[in-house]
Structure formats: C-alpha cells, structure tokens
Amino acid sequence: MDTIFKALSDKNRRKILNILKEKDMTVGEIAKHFKITGASLSHHLDILKRTRLIVSERQGQFIRYSLNTSVFEETMKGIINLFNKK
C-alpha cells in the first residue's frame, strides 16, 4: 500500500488518473493535457503501471491506458481496515 501512496503523491500522476477516469487513452492523447516531456510522461505512466493503478493494452500500433479499478477497491478496503482497527 505504501507504493500506491507514493505513486499518488505526485500531482502529475494524480492528473493522469483523473484524465483516465473519463476514458481510456493512448499516450499521445494523455500528453495533450501536459506540458512535460515525453520521457517524463513515460516515467509517470511506468510508475502507475508498476503499482497496477493503470493497465495498458496494445491496439495495433498504439498502447491504450486505462484505470485498474480493482486496485482502487483493494486500497480503499485496506484503508478502511486500518481505521477500523483503532
């Protein structure tokens, strides 16, 4: 859970998640919402993928990114359990 919180601590990664909340997108579509380099965007996407907050799927020559809602559900259950133990 610590890695998820660390991933969420960055405003660019939170913005990516917020954008993907609307619909699945390619990296080019996501990039239109940022003024950062492609390398920086790829770095943020990689962190989000490693924490399983997003998933990617190849569609032809493009890779489409989407939210992994099951990880959000697991995280919320973990947070609720932490508070219920007190």
Backbone bond lengths (Angstrom), bond angles and torsions (degrees), N, CA, C in turn:
res aa  C-N    CA-C-N  psi(-1)  N-CA   C-N-CA  omega(-1)  CA-C   N-CA-C  phi
1 M - - - 1.449 - - 1.535 111.07 -
2 D 1.328 116.80 -29.69 1.465 120.20 179.00 1.525 111.94 -61.08
3 T 1.344 116.76 -38.71 1.465 119.52 -179.68 1.527 111.12 -66.49
4 I 1.314 116.28 -33.07 1.472 119.80 177.32 1.517 109.88 -67.40
5 F 1.326 117.20 -45.05 1.465 119.74 178.97 1.531 111.14 -64.01
6 K 1.322 116.29 -37.28 1.466 119.43 177.59 1.529 110.00 -64.76
7 A 1.321 117.09 -41.74 1.466 120.46 178.03 1.523 110.89 -63.04
8 L 1.314 116.72 -38.01 1.467 121.15 -178.65 1.525 113.05 -77.14
9 S 1.324 117.52 -10.36 1.467 120.16 -177.37 1.528 112.41 -73.98
10 D 1.324 117.74 -15.21 1.459 121.42 -177.98 1.529 110.37 -94.36
11 K 1.347 116.59 130.41 1.466 120.51 -176.38 1.524 112.61 -65.25
12 N 1.327 118.31 -32.72 1.461 120.18 178.32 1.522 111.47 -66.91
13 R 1.332 116.97 -40.30 1.460 119.84 178.35 1.518 111.37 -68.25
14 R 1.330 116.96 -37.71 1.473 119.24 175.71 1.526 110.44 -63.76
15 K 1.332 116.37 -38.05 1.468 120.31 178.77 1.530 110.21 -65.33
16 I 1.330 117.62 -41.54 1.465 120.80 177.11 1.527 110.05 -58.29
17 L 1.323 116.63 -46.57 1.464 120.21 179.82 1.523 111.10 -62.18
18 N 1.311 116.09 -40.35 1.459 120.35 179.27 1.523 110.82 -64.23
19 I 1.323 117.19 -40.86 1.458 121.71 178.19 1.531 110.54 -64.77
20 L 1.330 116.71 -43.82 1.462 120.50 -179.00 1.519 112.42 -70.94
21 K 1.317 116.40 -15.16 1.469 120.44 176.21 1.531 109.77 -63.25
22 E 1.327 116.08 -31.42 1.464 121.26 -178.49 1.528 112.20 -75.47
23 K 1.352 116.22 -45.02 1.468 120.39 179.26 1.521 109.65 -168.55
24 D 1.322 116.43 162.33 1.464 121.94 174.58 1.523 108.27 -68.69
25 M 1.337 116.35 144.41 1.459 120.38 -176.95 1.517 111.81 -144.02
26 T 1.331 114.69 157.97 1.458 121.43 171.11 1.523 107.94 -84.39
27 V 1.337 116.55 168.26 1.461 120.55 179.44 1.533 110.56 -62.17
28 G 1.320 117.23 -35.74 1.462 120.44 178.28 1.518 112.31 -63.60
29 E 1.320 116.55 -39.65 1.466 120.75 177.89 1.522 111.01 -68.09
30 I 1.327 116.10 -39.86 1.470 120.56 178.67 1.523 109.48 -65.41
31 A 1.330 116.70 -41.86 1.465 122.05 -176.29 1.532 112.56 -59.16
32 K 1.315 117.75 -29.03 1.467 121.55 -179.86 1.527 112.34 -61.21
33 H 1.327 117.07 -19.44 1.459 122.25 -178.02 1.527 113.37 -92.71
34 F 1.342 116.96 0.96 1.464 121.24 -173.40 1.521 112.22 -129.60
35 K 1.319 114.42 157.04 1.461 122.07 171.09 1.522 108.59 -117.45
36 I 1.329 115.47 52.20 1.463 121.66 177.90 1.531 107.60 -126.07
37 T 1.311 116.19 163.77 1.463 120.04 -179.08 1.525 110.81 -69.13
38 G 1.319 114.86 159.68 1.458 119.81 175.76 1.511 112.06 -60.81
39 A 1.335 116.04 -35.94 1.472 120.37 178.80 1.530 110.79 -64.61
40 S 1.329 116.71 -41.05 1.471 120.06 178.25 1.519 110.98 -65.08
41 L 1.320 116.08 -42.53 1.466 119.88 179.18 1.521 110.14 -63.13
42 S 1.317 116.83 -43.57 1.469 120.49 177.98 1.524 111.21 -60.87
43 H 1.324 116.80 -38.84 1.466 121.46 177.65 1.533 110.37 -61.38
44 H 1.326 117.11 -46.71 1.469 120.91 179.68 1.531 111.29 -64.22
45 L 1.330 116.50 -41.67 1.466 119.79 177.95 1.515 110.86 -63.40
46 D 1.326 117.40 -38.87 1.463 121.45 178.74 1.526 111.24 -62.89
47 I 1.310 117.00 -43.63 1.471 120.31 178.20 1.527 110.42 -62.21
48 L 1.319 116.54 -44.19 1.465 119.84 179.37 1.528 111.43 -64.89
49 K 1.329 117.26 -35.14 1.468 120.40 177.27 1.529 111.07 -69.53
50 R 1.339 116.82 -41.35 1.474 120.01 -179.53 1.521 111.83 -65.05
51 T 1.321 117.10 -30.31 1.468 120.00 177.41 1.527 111.30 -87.59
52 R 1.343 115.19 -0.16 1.463 122.85 178.70 1.526 113.23 66.01
53 L 1.336 117.91 17.95 1.466 120.25 176.13 1.520 110.97 -73.33
54 I 1.339 116.50 -26.34 1.459 121.27 173.57 1.519 108.83 -130.04
55 V 1.308 115.07 159.39 1.458 121.50 175.04 1.524 107.70 -127.58
56 S 1.315 115.74 157.05 1.460 119.96 178.98 1.518 108.95 -125.45
57 E 1.332 114.00 149.49 1.461 120.54 179.17 1.521 108.35 -141.07
58 R 1.312 116.01 128.27 1.466 120.28 178.83 1.524 108.77 -76.11
59 Q 1.337 114.19 130.44 1.463 121.49 174.84 1.522 107.32 -129.32
60 G 1.316 116.00 95.21 1.458 120.52 -175.17 1.514 109.79 67.53
61 Q 1.328 116.89 -124.99 1.463 120.04 -179.66 1.522 112.72 -88.92
62 F 1.326 117.01 -2.32 1.465 121.02 -177.42 1.517 111.22 -107.76
63 I 1.336 115.03 155.30 1.465 121.41 171.48 1.520 106.15 -113.08
64 R 1.324 115.71 124.17 1.457 121.47 -178.31 1.529 108.67 -102.64
65 Y 1.325 115.98 130.81 1.466 122.51 -179.06 1.519 109.88 -103.24
66 S 1.332 115.78 144.13 1.463 121.03 177.37 1.527 109.62 -146.81
67 L 1.316 115.22 159.74 1.461 120.85 177.31 1.517 109.94 -69.75
68 N 1.299 116.33 145.55 1.458 122.37 173.51 1.523 106.38 -103.50
69 T 1.309 116.08 87.24 1.466 120.94 -172.51 1.530 112.87 -63.20
70 S 1.324 118.18 -26.34 1.461 119.12 -179.51 1.528 111.44 -64.51
71 V 1.334 118.05 -33.14 1.469 120.66 177.99 1.524 109.94 -68.90
72 F 1.326 117.49 -38.23 1.464 120.12 176.80 1.529 110.27 -63.07
73 E 1.328 117.08 -41.03 1.465 120.87 178.36 1.524 110.83 -63.59
74 E 1.335 117.32 -44.45 1.468 121.55 178.78 1.526 110.87 -61.43
75 T 1.328 116.28 -42.20 1.465 121.17 -179.31 1.521 110.46 -64.42
76 M 1.319 116.88 -43.76 1.472 119.82 179.60 1.529 110.63 -63.83
77 K 1.311 117.55 -39.50 1.468 120.42 177.18 1.530 109.93 -62.39
78 G 1.331 116.76 -41.35 1.461 120.82 178.41 1.517 111.94 -63.30
79 I 1.327 116.73 -41.40 1.471 121.06 178.49 1.521 110.10 -64.82
80 I 1.301 116.50 -45.03 1.469 120.41 179.70 1.526 110.25 -61.44
81 N 1.326 117.27 -41.68 1.462 120.63 178.45 1.524 111.63 -63.31
82 L 1.332 117.39 -37.05 1.464 120.13 177.12 1.521 111.71 -60.95
83 F 1.316 116.62 -42.84 1.455 120.55 -178.46 1.525 112.23 -74.36
84 N 1.326 117.20 -30.48 1.456 120.88 179.60 1.528 112.47 -73.05
85 K 1.329 117.80 -20.11 1.458 121.44 -179.23 1.522 112.11 -78.21
86 K 1.314 117.33 -15.52 1.473 120.36 -176.60 1.498 111.89 -81.83
